[in-house]
Amino acid sequence: MDKKERNEQIVKAYRQGYSQYMIAKVLQLNQATVQRIIKGLKYDSISITP
């Protein structure tokens, strides 16, 4: 899985209400990595709010 696909999965799960911890666990990532990606996407003008 490339980074773009991974980020899309993170955003999709986040929109569905999954916690950063659960997203990280399922995708086998560090929770801080998920947090950084979500925060970064908020500033890249991609709306991730439901």
PDB file of N, CA, C and O in Angstrom:
ATOM      1  N   MET A   1       0.849  -1.179   0.000  1.00  0.00           N
ATOM      2  CA  MET A   1       0.000   0.000   0.000  1.00  0.00           C
ATOM      3  C   MET A   1       0.896   1.245   0.000  1.00  0.00           C
ATOM      4  O   MET A   1       1.825   1.352   0.801  1.00  0.00           O
ATOM      5  N   ASP A   2       0.608   2.169  -0.897  1.00  0.00           N
ATOM      6  CA  ASP A   2       1.394   3.398  -0.923  1.00  0.00           C
ATOM      7  C   ASP A   2       0.836   4.412   0.082  1.00  0.00           C
ATOM      8  O   ASP A   2      -0.222   4.201   0.676  1.00  0.00           O
ATOM      9  N   LYS A   3       1.559   5.497   0.256  1.00  0.00           N
ATOM     10  CA  LYS A   3       1.180   6.482   1.273  1.00  0.00           C
ATOM     11  C   LYS A   3      -0.167   7.127   0.988  1.00  0.00           C
ATOM     12  O   LYS A   3      -0.948   7.372   1.907  1.00  0.00           O
ATOM     13  N   LYS A   4      -0.440   7.402  -0.279  1.00  0.00           N
ATOM     14  CA  LYS A   4      -1.714   8.041  -0.623  1.00  0.00           C
ATOM     15  C   LYS A   4      -2.884   7.133  -0.248  1.00  0.00           C
ATOM     16  O   LYS A   4      -3.867   7.588   0.336  1.00  0.00           O
ATOM     17  N   GLU A   5      -2.775   5.865  -0.583  1.00  0.00           N
ATOM     18  CA  GLU A   5      -3.832   4.905  -0.252  1.00  0.00           C
ATOM     19  C   GLU A   5      -3.975   4.756   1.261  1.00  0.00           C
ATOM     20  O   GLU A   5      -5.086   4.684   1.785  1.00  0.00           O
ATOM     21  N   ARG A   6      -2.839   4.711   1.954  1.00  0.00           N
ATOM     22  CA  ARG A   6      -2.858   4.617   3.419  1.00  0.00           C
ATOM     23  C   ARG A   6      -3.559   5.829   4.021  1.00  0.00           C
ATOM     24  O   ARG A   6      -4.395   5.685   4.912  1.00  0.00           O
ATOM     25  N   ASN A   7      -3.226   7.009   3.544  1.00  0.00           N
ATOM     26  CA  ASN A   7      -3.832   8.235   4.064  1.00  0.00           C
ATOM     27  C   ASN A   7      -5.336   8.269   3.802  1.00  0.00           C
ATOM     28  O   ASN A   7      -6.107   8.733   4.642  1.00  0.00           O
ATOM     29  N   GLU A   8      -5.749   7.774   2.633  1.00  0.00           N
ATOM     30  CA  GLU A   8      -7.174   7.722   2.320  1.00  0.00           C
ATOM     31  C   GLU A   8      -7.902   6.783   3.276  1.00  0.00           C
ATOM     32  O   GLU A   8      -9.018   7.072   3.709  1.00  0.00           O
ATOM     33  N   GLN A   9      -7.270   5.665   3.602  1.00  0.00           N
ATOM     34  CA  GLN A   9      -7.881   4.741   4.557  1.00  0.00           C
ATOM     35  C   GLN A   9      -7.981   5.370   5.939  1.00  0.00           C
ATOM     36  O   GLN A   9      -8.975   5.181   6.641  1.00  0.00           O
ATOM     37  N   ILE A  10      -6.968   6.106   6.325  1.00  0.00           N
ATOM     38  CA  ILE A  10      -6.978   6.784   7.623  1.00  0.00           C
ATOM     39  C   ILE A  10      -8.107   7.798   7.678  1.00  0.00           C
ATOM     40  O   ILE A  10      -8.853   7.840   8.656  1.00  0.00           O
ATOM     41  N   VAL A  11      -8.242   8.610   6.648  1.00  0.00           N
ATOM     42  CA  VAL A  11      -9.292   9.630   6.611  1.00  0.00           C
ATOM     43  C   VAL A  11     -10.672   8.978   6.614  1.00  0.00           C
ATOM     44  O   VAL A  11     -11.573   9.440   7.314  1.00  0.00           O
ATOM     45  N   LYS A  12     -10.844   7.910   5.836  1.00  0.00           N
ATOM     46  CA  LYS A  12     -12.135   7.220   5.791  1.00  0.00           C
ATOM     47  C   LYS A  12     -12.514   6.688   7.169  1.00  0.00           C
ATOM     48  O   LYS A  12     -13.647   6.861   7.618  1.00  0.00           O
ATOM     49  N   ALA A  13     -11.565   6.042   7.833  1.00  0.00           N
ATOM     50  CA  ALA A  13     -11.830   5.496   9.168  1.00  0.00           C
ATOM     51  C   ALA A  13     -12.101   6.621  10.167  1.00  0.00           C
ATOM     52  O   ALA A  13     -12.974   6.491  11.025  1.00  0.00           O
ATOM     53  N   TYR A  14     -11.364   7.713  10.060  1.00  0.00           N
ATOM     54  CA  TYR A  14     -11.545   8.854  10.968  1.00  0.00           C
ATOM     55  C   TYR A  14     -12.934   9.456  10.788  1.00  0.00           C
ATOM     56  O   TYR A  14     -13.591   9.805  11.768  1.00  0.00           O
ATOM     57  N   ARG A  15     -13.382   9.579   9.543  1.00  0.00           N
ATOM     58  CA  ARG A  15     -14.723  10.105   9.264  1.00  0.00           C
ATOM     59  C   ARG A  15     -15.803   9.197   9.830  1.00  0.00           C
ATOM     60  O   ARG A  15     -16.872   9.668  10.220  1.00  0.00           O
ATOM     61  N   GLN A  16     -15.530   7.895   9.877  1.00  0.00           N
ATOM     62  CA  GLN A  16     -16.497   6.937  10.389  1.00  0.00           C
ATOM     63  C   GLN A  16     -16.501   6.894  11.912  1.00  0.00           C
ATOM     64  O   GLN A  16     -17.293   6.168  12.513  1.00  0.00           O
ATOM     65  N   GLY A  17     -15.620   7.667  12.532  1.00  0.00           N
ATOM     66  CA  GLY A  17     -15.646   7.787  13.978  1.00  0.00           C
ATOM     67  C   GLY A  17     -14.667   6.902  14.724  1.00  0.00           C
ATOM     68  O   GLY A  17     -14.706   6.832  15.953  1.00  0.00           O
ATOM     69  N   TYR A  18     -13.791   6.227  13.998  1.00  0.00           N
ATOM     70  CA  TYR A  18     -12.795   5.396  14.673  1.00  0.00           C
ATOM     71  C   TYR A  18     -11.745   6.273  15.346  1.00  0.00           C
ATOM     72  O   TYR A  18     -11.394   7.338  14.839  1.00  0.00           O
ATOM     73  N   SER A  19     -11.256   5.818  16.479  1.00  0.00           N
ATOM     74  CA  SER A  19     -10.230   6.568  17.195  1.00  0.00           C
ATOM     75  C   SER A  19      -8.891   6.435  16.482  1.00  0.00           C
ATOM     76  O   SER A  19      -8.667   5.500  15.713  1.00  0.00           O
ATOM     77  N   GLN A  20      -8.018   7.378  16.750  1.00  0.00           N
ATOM     78  CA  GLN A  20      -6.679   7.319  16.181  1.00  0.00           C
ATOM     79  C   GLN A  20      -5.966   6.053  16.637  1.00  0.00           C
ATOM     80  O   GLN A  20      -5.219   5.444  15.872  1.00  0.00           O
ATOM     81  N   TYR A  21      -6.198   5.665  17.869  1.00  0.00           N
ATOM     82  CA  TYR A  21      -5.576   4.450  18.404  1.00  0.00           C
ATOM     83  C   TYR A  21      -6.024   3.224  17.614  1.00  0.00           C
ATOM     84  O   TYR A  21      -5.197   2.393  17.239  1.00  0.00           O
ATOM     85  N   MET A  22      -7.322   3.108  17.359  1.00  0.00           N
ATOM     86  CA  MET A  22      -7.844   1.945  16.642  1.00  0.00           C
ATOM     87  C   MET A  22      -7.356   1.930  15.190  1.00  0.00           C
ATOM     88  O   MET A  22      -7.009   0.876  14.656  1.00  0.00           O
ATOM     89  N   ILE A  23      -7.332   3.093  14.564  1.00  0.00           N
ATOM     90  CA  ILE A  23      -6.830   3.179  13.191  1.00  0.00           C
ATOM     91  C   ILE A  23      -5.383   2.709  13.141  1.00  0.00           C
ATOM     92  O   ILE A  23      -4.999   1.932  12.268  1.00  0.00           O
ATOM     93  N   ALA A  24      -4.593   3.188  14.083  1.00  0.00           N
ATOM     94  CA  ALA A  24      -3.180   2.813  14.136  1.00  0.00           C
ATOM     95  C   ALA A  24      -3.017   1.316  14.347  1.00  0.00           C
ATOM     96  O   ALA A  24      -2.168   0.684  13.718  1.00  0.00           O
ATOM     97  N   LYS A  25      -3.820   0.754  15.223  1.00  0.00           N
ATOM     98  CA  LYS A  25      -3.727  -0.673  15.523  1.00  0.00           C
ATOM     99  C   LYS A  25      -4.062  -1.510  14.297  1.00  0.00           C
ATOM    100  O   LYS A  25      -3.347  -2.460  13.980  1.00  0.00           O
ATOM    101  N   VAL A  26      -5.138  -1.166  13.608  1.00  0.00           N
ATOM    102  CA  VAL A  26      -5.568  -1.938  12.439  1.00  0.00           C
ATOM    103  C   VAL A  26      -4.555  -1.817  11.294  1.00  0.00           C
ATOM    104  O   VAL A  26      -4.260  -2.804  10.620  1.00  0.00           O
ATOM    105  N   LEU A  27      -4.027  -0.617  11.077  1.00  0.00           N
ATOM    106  CA  LEU A  27      -3.081  -0.404   9.977  1.00  0.00           C
ATOM    107  C   LEU A  27      -1.634  -0.674  10.380  1.00  0.00           C
ATOM    108  O   LEU A  27      -0.712  -0.492   9.585  1.00  0.00           O
ATOM    109  N   GLN A  28      -1.451  -1.106  11.609  1.00  0.00           N
ATOM    110  CA  GLN A  28      -0.119  -1.406  12.147  1.00  0.00           C
ATOM    111  C   GLN A  28       0.818  -0.205  12.033  1.00  0.00           C
ATOM    112  O   GLN A  28       1.939  -0.300  11.533  1.00  0.00           O
ATOM    113  N   LEU A  29       0.314   0.918  12.515  1.00  0.00           N
ATOM    114  CA  LEU A  29       1.078   2.162  12.549  1.00  0.00           C
ATOM    115  C   LEU A  29       1.170   2.646  13.990  1.00  0.00           C
ATOM    116  O   LEU A  29       0.447   2.170  14.866  1.00  0.00           O
ATOM    117  N   ASN A  30       2.044   3.571  14.215  1.00  0.00           N
ATOM    118  CA  ASN A  30       2.139   4.233  15.507  1.00  0.00           C
ATOM    119  C   ASN A  30       0.998   5.238  15.600  1.00  0.00           C
ATOM    120  O   ASN A  30       0.663   5.883  14.607  1.00  0.00           O
ATOM    121  N   GLN A  31       0.399   5.379  16.771  1.00  0.00           N
ATOM    122  CA  GLN A  31      -0.712   6.325  16.942  1.00  0.00           C
ATOM    123  C   GLN A  31      -0.272   7.738  16.618  1.00  0.00           C
ATOM    124  O   GLN A  31      -1.051   8.517  16.070  1.00  0.00           O
ATOM    125  N   ALA A  32       0.960   8.083  16.947  1.00  0.00           N
ATOM    126  CA  ALA A  32       1.474   9.425  16.653  1.00  0.00           C
ATOM    127  C   ALA A  32       1.545   9.663  15.140  1.00  0.00           C
ATOM    128  O   ALA A  32       1.362  10.789  14.678  1.00  0.00           O
ATOM    129  N   THR A  33       1.808   8.619  14.387  1.00  0.00           N
ATOM    130  CA  THR A  33       1.842   8.733  12.930  1.00  0.00           C
ATOM    131  C   THR A  33       0.452   9.048  12.392  1.00  0.00           C
ATOM    132  O   THR A  33       0.298   9.907  11.524  1.00  0.00           O
ATOM    133  N   VAL A  34      -0.546   8.362  12.902  1.00  0.00           N
ATOM    134  CA  VAL A  34      -1.923   8.614  12.482  1.00  0.00           C
ATOM    135  C   VAL A  34      -2.321  10.041  12.844  1.00  0.00           C
ATOM    136  O   VAL A  34      -2.930  10.745  12.038  1.00  0.00           O
ATOM    137  N   GLN A  35      -1.980  10.457  14.041  1.00  0.00           N
ATOM    138  CA  GLN A  35      -2.294  11.818  14.483  1.00  0.00           C
ATOM    139  C   GLN A  35      -1.649  12.855  13.567  1.00  0.00           C
ATOM    140  O   GLN A  35      -2.290  13.835  13.187  1.00  0.00           O
ATOM    141  N   ARG A  36      -0.392  12.642  13.214  1.00  0.00           N
ATOM    142  CA  ARG A  36       0.338  13.575  12.345  1.00  0.00           C
ATOM    143  C   ARG A  36      -0.302  13.642  10.957  1.00  0.00           C
ATOM    144  O   ARG A  36      -0.422  14.721  10.377  1.00  0.00           O
ATOM    145  N   ILE A  37      -0.709  12.497  10.431  1.00  0.00           N
ATOM    146  CA  ILE A  37      -1.340  12.462   9.111  1.00  0.00           C
ATOM    147  C   ILE A  37      -2.662  13.214   9.134  1.00  0.00           C
ATOM    148  O   ILE A  37      -2.938  14.013   8.239  1.00  0.00           O
ATOM    149  N   ILE A  38      -3.482  12.965  10.151  1.00  0.00           N
ATOM    150  CA  ILE A  38      -4.774  13.651  10.262  1.00  0.00           C
ATOM    151  C   ILE A  38      -4.567  15.155  10.411  1.00  0.00           C
ATOM    152  O   ILE A  38      -5.239  15.948   9.751  1.00  0.00           O
ATOM    153  N   LYS A  39      -3.650  15.539  11.263  1.00  0.00           N
ATOM    154  CA  LYS A  39      -3.368  16.963  11.468  1.00  0.00           C
ATOM    155  C   LYS A  39      -2.856  17.592  10.180  1.00  0.00           C
ATOM    156  O   LYS A  39      -3.262  18.698   9.824  1.00  0.00           O
ATOM    157  N   GLY A  40      -1.972  16.900   9.484  1.00  0.00           N
ATOM    158  CA  GLY A  40      -1.425  17.411   8.231  1.00  0.00           C
ATOM    159  C   GLY A  40      -2.486  17.571   7.169  1.00  0.00           C
ATOM    160  O   GLY A  40      -2.468  18.546   6.417  1.00  0.00           O
ATOM    161  N   LEU A  41      -3.409  16.635   7.093  1.00  0.00           N
ATOM    162  CA  LEU A  41      -4.462  16.722   6.096  1.00  0.00           C
ATOM    163  C   LEU A  41      -5.421  17.864   6.387  1.00  0.00           C
ATOM    164  O   LEU A  41      -5.968  18.465   5.463  1.00  0.00           O
ATOM    165  N   LYS A  42      -5.630  18.167   7.661  1.00  0.00           N
ATOM    166  CA  LYS A  42      -6.488  19.305   8.014  1.00  0.00           C
ATOM    167  C   LYS A  42      -5.903  20.592   7.456  1.00  0.00           C
ATOM    168  O   LYS A  42      -6.646  21.465   7.007  1.00  0.00           O
ATOM    169  N   TYR A  43      -4.586  20.719   7.477  1.00  0.00           N
ATOM    170  CA  TYR A  43      -3.929  21.930   7.011  1.00  0.00           C
ATOM    171  C   TYR A  43      -3.709  21.936   5.507  1.00  0.00           C
ATOM    172  O   TYR A  43      -3.349  22.968   4.939  1.00  0.00           O
ATOM    173  N   ASP A  44      -3.918  20.801   4.855  1.00  0.00           N
ATOM    174  CA  ASP A  44      -3.780  20.722   3.405  1.00  0.00           C
ATOM    175  C   ASP A  44      -5.099  21.008   2.706  1.00  0.00           C
ATOM    176  O   ASP A  44      -5.250  20.724   1.518  1.00  0.00           O
ATOM    177  N   SER A  45      -6.040  21.561   3.430  1.00  0.00           N
ATOM    178  CA  SER A  45      -7.363  21.959   2.940  1.00  0.00           C
ATOM    179  C   SER A  45      -8.215  20.775   2.500  1.00  0.00           C
ATOM    180  O   SER A  45      -9.152  20.950   1.721  1.00  0.00           O
ATOM    181  N   ILE A  46      -7.915  19.594   2.975  1.00  0.00           N
ATOM    182  CA  ILE A  46      -8.773  18.450   2.728  1.00  0.00           C
ATOM    183  C   ILE A  46      -9.708  18.354   3.922  1.00  0.00           C
ATOM    184  O   ILE A  46      -9.264  18.158   5.053  1.00  0.00           O
ATOM    185  N   SER A  47     -10.976  18.489   3.674  1.00  0.00           N
ATOM    186  CA  SER A  47     -11.935  18.430   4.770  1.00  0.00           C
ATOM    187  C   SER A  47     -12.080  16.987   5.230  1.00  0.00           C
ATOM    188  O   SER A  47     -12.446  16.108   4.449  1.00  0.00           O
ATOM    189  N   ILE A  48     -11.789  16.753   6.501  1.00  0.00           N
ATOM    190  CA  ILE A  48     -11.927  15.398   7.008  1.00  0.00           C
ATOM    191  C   ILE A  48     -13.037  15.306   8.039  1.00  0.00           C
ATOM    192  O   ILE A  48     -13.231  14.259   8.656  1.00  0.00           O
ATOM    193  N   THR A  49     -13.758  16.383   8.226  1.00  0.00           N
ATOM    194  CA  THR A  49     -14.861  16.328   9.177  1.00  0.00           C
ATOM    195  C   THR A  49     -16.066  15.667   8.509  1.00  0.00           C
ATOM    196  O   THR A  49     -16.261  15.814   7.303  1.00  0.00           O
ATOM    197  N   PRO A  50     -16.856  14.956   9.265  1.00  0.00           N
ATOM    198  CA  PRO A  50     -18.013  14.259   8.681  1.00  0.00           C
ATOM    199  C   PRO A  50     -19.052  15.215   8.128  1.00  0.00           C
ATOM    200  O   PRO A  50     -20.078  14.777   7.607  1.00  0.00           O
TER     201      PRO A  50
END
